[in-house]
């Protein structure tokens, strides 16, 4: 498949951003390609379009499936697996946030809890214990907030994002009435 210029630049840019986010470049490029594609694509067409090895595509597709970002689609008359992703950007955002929370955030919360529950915590300085405790409080608060945000409808999330820092105008002030 020949990519149009903007699609090509989008796919390349998404690959660059993926690298900065800690995601393999090819994984990010494949996801971008599937996101913009008008139809589900087979692995060999993905490999040819992106100019990457078929084995790299297979590994990347498995990773995207593990993240629940893509799914297999069967096409009548074609025995190959085809791959597609959601066209809804909010669904993708929620999937990514849930996945990162499960893989990165939740283990950190558990580790902090374990540090504080360890009998060896008493060997640490008062400052170290307090900083670990403060970090746990922050991480637990962010975790609870993330769960709440994931339950909101996309329209509500969009309004919240547009509100931005102006949300502070809706909150009571310390010196207020």
Residue pairs with C-beta under 8 A, 6 or more apart in sequence:
1 41
1 45
1 48
1 49
3 11
3 33
3 49
7 33
7 36
10 32
10 36
11 29
11 32
11 33
11 36
11 50
12 29
13 32
14 28
14 29
14 31
14 32
15 25
15 26
15 28
15 29
15 32
16 25
17 28
18 24
18 25
18 27
18 28
18 29
18 31
19 25
19 28
21 28
24 60
24 63
26 50
26 52
26 56
26 57
26 60
27 60
27 63
27 64
29 50
29 52
30 46
30 50
30 57
30 60
30 61
30 64
31 64
31 69
31 70
31 85
33 41
33 46
33 49
33 50
34 40
34 41
34 46
34 70
34 83
34 84
34 85
35 85
35 87
35 92
37 84
39 82
39 84
40 73
40 75
40 82
40 83
40 84
41 49
41 82
41 83
41 84
42 78
42 80
42 81
42 82
42 83
43 54
43 57
43 58
43 61
43 80
43 81
43 83
44 54
44 80
46 57
46 61
46 83
47 53
47 54
47 56
47 57
50 57
61 70
61 83
64 70
64 83
64 85
65 71
65 72
67 95
67 96
67 99
68 95
68 99
69 85
69 86
69 92
69 95
69 96
69 99
70 83
70 84
70 85
71 83
71 84
71 85
72 81
72 82
72 83
73 81
73 82
73 83
73 84
74 81
74 82
75 82
85 92
86 92
86 95
88 154
90 154
90 157
94 150
97 146
97 149
97 150
98 150
101 143
101 146
105 139
105 142
105 143
105 146
106 143
108 139
109 136
109 139
109 140
109 143
112 132
112 135
112 136
112 139
113 136
115 121
115 132
116 129
116 132
116 133
116 136
121 129
121 132
124 132
149 157
149 160
152 160
160 167
